[in-house]
Amino acid sequence: MFFVAFLICKRFIPWFGSLPGDIEIRKENLYVAIPIVSCLLLSIVLSVLASIVRRF
């Protein structure tokens, strides 16, 4: 589920996964992306939005 969400975000939000603090490992036949900072930022934004929605 996380992988699918990452692919969707990467397609519609081009900077997602390439912020400072995100880890990318590229080798000949291997590509591993660990978007730590992007996920933290997305979590904060979604938490703020959920908090605003709950108040109204």
PyMOL commands that set and color helices and strands:
alter all, ss='L'
color gray80, all
select helices_A, chain A and resi 2-12+36-55
alter helices_A, ss='H'
color red, helices_A
select strands_A, chain A and resi 23-27+30-34
alter strands_A, ss='S'
color yellow, strands_A
deselect
rebuild
show_as cartoon
